[in-house]
């Protein structure tokens, strides 16, 4: 019995040694204040160690799920993923911030960050014309970027990020219109005249006042001519000539087809 008691005491002492505090005296449950954890994560961010920063921010959130540091940590996680070139994770983190903290004073930045992520994802929308046929590209990133910027300027017109967002929106509008023109030309070159005319007509409807509208009208003229639709061809040519002489110097185009030919157009597609 004496030996059994001794063994029990020995195992108990050994177990206490396994689960006791480390030699430096730091407790097993870290009680570091949220402010210090946040500062540590920001230091990692400043050093470019975004992966480690994300983990530190997540630790902060798990230990202190409430309060301003947890909220800010969520926004910093989105930015860290963005810098780490993980757009999907960055957008997901920004969306979580918007959903969880819609009244946060920095929610405008969350929308701006979403726009930037998608904007940079599709920055080559125009630059990649030579390397890749734009008819094979997916413009969804550009559309998503425009949507985020639009949400920002609509909800927070006085935001410090609103002016830059408006400039990027204009770029995206021109880029998307140019994308549609390249698709229309793609169809035109392959003899798909109905598809070419339809795509060009979409530019007139969806992207008014963009330089691409002149190209759209030119494609419509060519497509109608190839299909033997002389009335629609002549009407498109008339609008093209009118806008070429009156508006190109101003950088804006006002295109208006005759009501009769508009009606003929829709009847043709129906």
N, C-alpha and C positions, 0 to 999 in steps of 0.2 A: 504494500500500500504506500509505503514511504517512497519507493522508487517511482510509482505511478504518479504521485503528487509532484515529484520533482520534474518528471517529464512534462507534465501539464504546465508547470510554471515556466519550464524552458521554452516550450512552444509559444506560450503567451507572450513572453518577453521578445521572442523572435518576431512574432506577428506585429507587436508594437513597433519594433524597429522598422518593419517594412512600410508601415503606413504613417509613420511619424513625419514631422516636418523635415525638409531638406537641411543640409548642414548650414546653409546661410540663414536659416531661421524663417524663411518665407513660408507662410501657411499653405496647406494643400489647396484650399479654396482661395483663389486670388481675389483680394479685396481692393485692388487698385481702382481708384476713382475713375469715373467715366471721362473726366476731363483729361486725365493723364493717358488713358488708352487712346483717346482721340488724338492727342498731341503726338503720340508714338506713331499712329497710323499716318498722320499728315507728314511726319518726318520721313516715313518710308515712301510716301508719294513724292515728296520733294527729291528723294534720291532715285526716283525712277523704278523703285521696286513695287510695281503696281499689284502683282500677284500677292505678295505678302501683305500689302496694305489692305486689300480686300478681305483677307482672313482676319486681320486685326479689327477692321470695321465690323465684320460679322461677329467677332468675339464681343465687341462693345454692345452690339445689338442684343446678343443673347443674354448678357449679364445685366444690361440696363435697357430693357425694351421700351421704356417710356422716357419722355423728356427730349429736350432739344438736341442733345448729342446723338441720340438714336435716329432722329429725323435727319440730321445733317449727315450722319454716317451713310444712310441710304442713298442720298444724293451723291456723296463722294464715291460710293461703290459704282454708281452708274458712270461717273467720270473716269474712274480707274479702269473699268472695262473698256471704255472708249479709247483711252490712251494705250491700252494693251491690245488694241485692234481686235476686239471681240464684240462686234456691233450688235449681235443678237442678244447677248447677255447685257450689254449696256442699255439697249432699248427696254428690255424686260425690267431692269432695275429702275429706270426712269419711270416706266409705267406704274410700277409698284409705289413709287414715291407719290406720283400724281393721285393714285387711287387712295392711298392711306392718309395723305396729308394735303388734301385739296385746298386748305386755307393757309398753308405754310407761306410765309412771305417770299420764299424763293421758288415757288412752284413755276413761275414764269421761266426760270432758268431750266427747269426740267423739260419744258416744251422746247425751249431753244436747243437744248442738248440733243433731244430726239431729232430735231430738224438737222442739226449739224452732222449727226451720225449718218443719217440717210443721204444728206447732201454729199458728204465725202465718199460714201459708198458708190454713188453714181456720178462723181465729178467728171468722169471720162465720157459722159453721154455724147458730147460733141467731139471731144478729142480723139475718141476711138473710131472715128469714121473710116480712117484709112485702114486700120488694123482689123476691124470687125464690121461686118454688115449690120447696120443698126436694125434691120428687120428681124434680126435674131436676138436682139437685146431686150431685156425686160425693164421697162421704165418705171416699175412699181416703186423703186427706191426714191426716184425723183418725185413721184406723186405723193409718197408718204412724207417726204421732206417738206413739200409744199403744204401739205395738210397740217403738219406740226407748226410751221411758221405762221400759217394763217390763223390757227387756234391761238397762238401767242399774241399776234397783233390785234385780233378781235377781242380777246378777253382782257388783255393788258396793253392797251394802246400807248400808255405812258411808260412802259417798261424800258429799261436801258438797252434791252436786246431788240426792241421793236424796229429801230431804224435799220440795223443790219439785216434783220429778218425780211424787211420789205425789199431790200436790194436783192437778197437771195431769191425771194419769190419771183421777182422780175426775171432774173437769170433763168430760173427753172421754167417759167412760162415760155420763154424763148427757146430753151433747150427741148422742152416737150413738143413744141410746135415744129421745131427742126426735125425731131425724131419722126413725127408723123409724115413730114415731107419726104424723108428718106425712105420710109416704108412705101409711100405712094409711088415714088420713083422706082422702087424695087418692083412693084407690080406693073408699072408702066413698061419697064424694060422687058418684062417677061410676057407682055401681051395681055395681062389681066386688066383690061381697061375699065371694066365695071368696078373692080376693087380699087383701082387707082383713083378713079373719079370720086368714089365714095370716101376714101381716106382724105383726099384733098378737100372735099366739101366739109368734112369734120373739122379741118383746120379753120375754115371760115366761121364755123359755128362755135367752136370751143376756145379758139385762141385769137379773138379779134384784136386789132391794133398791134399785131406783131409783124415784123418784117417777112416772116414766112408766108404771109397771106398772098403776096405777089407770086411766090413759087407755086402756091396751091392753085391759084387761078390759071397759071401757065399749064400746070398738069391737067386741069379740067379741060382747057382748050384742046390739048393734045389727045386726051382720052375721048372726048366727045367727037373729035374729028375722026379718030380711028374707028369709032363705032357708027359713023355716018349720021350723028345727031347734030345736024347743022344749026338748028335754032339755038340749042343749048351752047354749042360751040361759039356761035357769034355773040351770044349774050355774055358768056364768060370773057370773051375777047374784049367786048365793049367795056366791061367793068375793069378788066386788066389795064386797058389803055387809059381809062379815066383816072385810075389811081396811080398809074405810073407817072403821068404828067402833073398831077396835082399834089400828091402826098409823099412821094418818095423822099423829097428833100426835107420833109418834116419828121421823117422816121416813123410815121404812122400810116396805116392804110385803112380806108373805109370801103368795104366791099358790099355791094348790094345788087343782087341779081333781080331781074324783073319778076314781079309777082306771077306772071303767066308761066315763065320758065321755072320758077320755084315750084309751082304746082305740077308742072310737067315732070320735074325732077322727082318729086316724091311719088307721083303716079308710076313713074318708071321703076322705082325701087320697090314699090309695093307689089 
